[in-house]
Amino acid sequence: MMSERAMPKPNCTEEVDVGIIEFGRLGRRVVEGRFDSGSMTSDGGVMLLGEVDRKLGLLEAAARCIADPRSPLLIKHGVRDMLRQRVYALALGWEDSNDHGALRCDVAMQTAVGVDREVASAPTLCRLEKWADRVTAWRLHEVLVDQFIASFKAAPEELVLDFDATDNPLHGQQEGRFFHGYYDSYCYLPLYVFCGQQLLCAYLRPSCIDGARHAAAILKLLVRRLRQAWPGVRIVFRGDSGFCRQRIINWCERSGVHYIVGLARNARLEAQVEYAQLAMKEQYEHTGAKQRWVGEFSYAAQSWAYERRVITRLE
């Protein structure tokens, strides 16, 4: 029986060849397996994302909007670093908090965040998200709008504000969970406002509401802030038929805001274009070519005080 002192011990770093494993050739290409490289990652793009964020200062400003209830003497992961970690992971496609059980050890993620150790765990990030309240949401949206304004070197002549409500599908028993008939699923119904490619508002709502709810209030706040920066800018409100509400349209007309909103089909609108549809059908049967026609007419719903211009497109 060998004593513990006499038992042979492997020395992988010295005695085992960790250099190369040959996998043969493919034409001029040599295929080898190596085990002497450093730390690896499949999310190298996070490095570029981190550089862009630092240049913009977006998450730096957002971190100042979140009140940290922890004792400064016990903080290991700052709000800014946790926010960077969560946002970068979302941009890379890691949506769930529990993904950070592995991501916190990723050297690329650590480097992008700006630390040389493990970043925050999933429970720590979950607590970060629970700190947010209505005041925090308001401040974060101020950061978005200020960032948008700062992106212009000169005052723009026109801004088109696109309002859109869309579904955020749910797969559990989340608070505020309701079934939405149009989307045929349990979901939230957030409201988004974009100007070009830039996000100005992301407002989370339950799906048991009108899709245009609170859109008028958000439009007023955005217009007021944008006109503070650019008094002479021409602002256009744009939305689908779900935003064709008298309150919104009347306010736009009183406030000098232009608007383009969809109109849901009805019998009166169909009657306005009936002859054009018949003519297009006859032309298509005669030529076999696709037909397209754009026209306009004046129209007033029963609840409207006067007629408004309607643009129609038939294909």
N, C-alpha and C positions, 0 to 999 in steps of 0.2 A: 504494500500500500504506500503510495507516494505521499510525502508530506506536502503541506500547502506551499512551503518555500520551494520545493522541487518541482511543483506542477508547472508545465510550460504555459506561457501566456502569449496570445497573439499580439503582434505589433503591426497593426494594419498600415500605419503611416510609413513604416520603414521596410517591412518585409514583403508586403503585398503590392504588386505592380498596379497602381491606380491610373496609369497613363492612358493606354489606348486599348480598345477592343475592336478588332478588325471585322467589318461587315462586307468586305469585298469592294469591287469596283463597279461603276456604271459609266461606261465610256471613259471619259477623262476624269470623272468624279470619283473621289475616294470617300467611302462611307465609314466613319469611325464612331465608336462610343467612348466618351470621356467622362471622368468622374472628378476632375480636378478644377472645375469652374467654381465661381463664387455663388452668391445667392441669386436665385432666378425668380422671375415674375412674368405673368402673362398680361399684365395691365400696365405696360410701359407708357401708355398714353396719359396716365395720370400725372406724369412729370410735366408734360406740356400744359395740361389743365391747370396745374398749380402755378406755373409761370404766368399764364393769362390772368388767373385770379389775383395774383400779387400785383400785376400791372394795373388792373382795374380797381383793386382795393374793395371789391364788392363784399366779400365775406368778412373782411376786416370791419367794414361799416356795419354789416348785419350783426356781427357779434356784439357790438356796442348797444344794440337794441334789446338784448336779452339780459334780464337781471339774473345774477347768479346768487342763489340763496345760501351757498356753502360758505364755511369758514375759510378765509384766505390761507390759514395755516395748514389746512388739510387738503388743499387742492393739488391734484396730480396732473389732471388733464384740464387745460383751460377751455373756456367757452369757444374761443376762436378756433383752437385746434380740433375740438369735437365737431364744430360746425363744418370745418373743412373736410374732415374725415367722412361725415355723413353725406355731404353734398357731392364730393368727389366719387364716392361709392355709387350714389344714385346715377351720376353721369356715366359711370362705367357699366351700368346695368345690374348692380347689386342692390336690389330694392328692399330686401328684408333686413331688419336689425340683426337677426341672428347670423347673417353672413359675416358679420364682423368678428365672430369667434375665430375665424381663420384670417380674415383681412387684416386684423390688428398686428399680425406677425409679418405681413408683406412689406419687404424693404422699400419697394417703390412707393407704397402708400405712406409709410413713415416719412420718407424723404420729401414727398410732396407736401405733407402736412407741416413738416419743418422740425421733426424730432428724430433722434437716433435710438429710439427705444420703442417698445410696444405702445400702440395708440390705444384709445379707449375701448372697453369691452361693450358688448351688446347691452347689458343692463345699464351701464353708465350713459350710453347714448339714449336709451329709453327715458331715463330721468331728464335728460336735456330737453327732449321733445315735450315732456309734461310741464316744463317751466313756462312754456309759451302761453300767453293769455291774450285777451282782446287788445290790450295796450301794446303788447309786443307785435301783434299782427299789424296794427296801425303803423307803428314805427318801421317795420320791415317794408311796408308798401311805400312809405315815404322815401326809403333808400332806393327802391326800384325806380320811382318817378324821378328822383334827383339824379340817379345814374343815367336815366334816359335823357334828361335835359342836358347833362354835362357831355353827352356824346355828340352834340352838335357844336361845330365851330362858329356857325352863324345861325341867326334865327331862320327857321324854315318858313316857307310861304304857306304850306298846307300840311295838316296832320289828319290822317284817317284813323279813327278809333274803331277797331273791330271788336264787337261784343259777341260772345259765343258761349252757350251753355252746352256741356257735354257730360257723358256718363263716366263715373269712376267705379267700375264693378267691384263688388265686395264678395268675399268668399268665406265669411265667418259671421259671428253674431255681434258686429260692431254697433256701437251706440249710434242712434239716428238712422238705422238701417230700414229702408222701405223698398217695396217693389215698384218699378217704373214700367208701365205698360208699353211705352214707345220703344224702350231699349230691351224689354223682355228680360229683365234681370233685377236683382237687388243691387242697388248702387247709391252713390252720392251724386249730386248734380252741381258740380262746381261751375262758377262763372269766371270766364277768362276775358281779359281785355288786352289786345295786342295793338301796337302801332308798328306796322311793318313786321320785322322779325323780333321786336323787343317787347317783352312782357311788362305790362303796367299794373295788372291786378290779377290775383288768383284767389278767389273767394269760395271757400268750401261751404256747401249747403246740403241739407238732406234732399232727397228726391221727391218728397211729397209736397212740392210747391210749384208755383208757376215759374217757368224758366226765366222770366223777365223780372222776378222779384229782386228788389233793391238795385236794379240796373239804373233807374233814374237817379237815385242818390249817388251812386258811384260815378255816373256821368257828370253830375254837377260838381263833385269834388275834383275830378280830373280836369274839367274845363277851367275851373277857378285857378287851380295850381298852374296849368299850362299858360294861361293868360297872364298870370303874374310874371312868368318868365318872358313871354313873348306876347305883348298886348295886341299886336296886329295879325297874329296867325289865324289862318282860316281853318276851322275845325269841322270835320265831317264825322258824324255818327253813322256807323254801318252795322246792320244786323239782319238776321233772317226774319221770317214772318212771326216767330215767337216773340220778337221785340216790337212788333207793330202795336203799340199801346198809346192811347190818346194822351196819357200823362206825359210820356216821353216826347211824343211828336209836338205837343203844344209847348212844352218847355223849350225844345230846340228852336221853335219859331219865335218865341219871345226873347230868347237869349242870343239869337244870331248864329246858331249852330246849324250847319247844313246836315241833312240826313238822307240816307239811302236804306230803306227797310223793305223786306219782302212782304207781299200780300198773299194770304192764303186764297186758294181758288174758291170761287162761289158762282152761283148761276148768273149774276149780273156781269161779272167779269168775263165769264165764258161767252155771254151774248155779245159783248163788245168786239170779240175777235172771231165770231162764228164765220163770217163771210171770208175773212182772211184764211182761216183754216180750210174751208172748202176750196178756195182758189189754190192753195198750196197742195192739197190732195190731188186736185185735177192736174196741176202742173207736174207733180211727181209721177202720176200714172202715165202722163204723156211722154215725159223725158227719161224717167228712171233715175234722175239725179236728185241728190239730197237737197231739200229745200230749207232755207233759213230766212226768217223775216223778223226785223226789229221795228217796232212802232211805238207810238205813244197816244194817250188820250187822257181826258179829264174825267175824274171819278170822285164821288163822295158817298161814303157809307151813310146809313141813316143817322148814326150818332155824330157825324162830322158836321161842323158849322159851315163849311164851304168845300168846294172841290179842290182836289190836289192832282198833281201830275203823276201819271202812272206810265211806266215804261214796260212794254211786253216783248218777250222774245219767243218766237215759235220755231220749232224745228220738226 
